[in-house]
Amino acid sequence: STFDAISITSGNQDQSVIGRIISDSDLDSYNDIIDSFPQLYSQWDDWDSDGFGDNPSGVNSDDCIFQPGDSYRDQDGCPDFDGDGYSDIGDSFPSDTWQWNDTDGDGFGDNNHQEFDGWITNFSGNNWDDCPNQHGTSTKDASGCPDIDGDGYSDSFDQFVDDVTQWEDFDGDGYGDNPVGL
């Protein structure tokens, strides 16, 4: 161990002190040299070096202590492959920056707009769901809405919901407009 002798003058009397002056800016009992967060009292270590502290009861704590990551919306400090702020574990679309949730589980994302820092832009996310609370497979007129006959048209648009070959009757004669349909 190395000890430094320093002199402290108090009034007219000199006293010799042996020891090392330790800098602990946040007063958490961890020397600033080894403290990963020298300005944050509740954190001092960051095992995976991702900027989120390892103390689970501290401010800005890491939910994935041994995996570096930059997620911050659902979990802090976990891997986020697509960079949308949602952890890969909590992201229904971990490789799609514009989608992260699928409420009805049909493979179409709930996000049909994107929000950045409180500002909403009218960007339609990739593979969005026009019926986010109803499981569906439609893809032609609307995405992710119920489609009983599986022709790609949502049941709300499809005038022939039980006929996979027909979906529209423009002239209203009761016969579908698709000439090759039934």
Helices and strands as residue ranges (DSSP letters): E 4-10, E 13-19, E 114-116, E 119-121
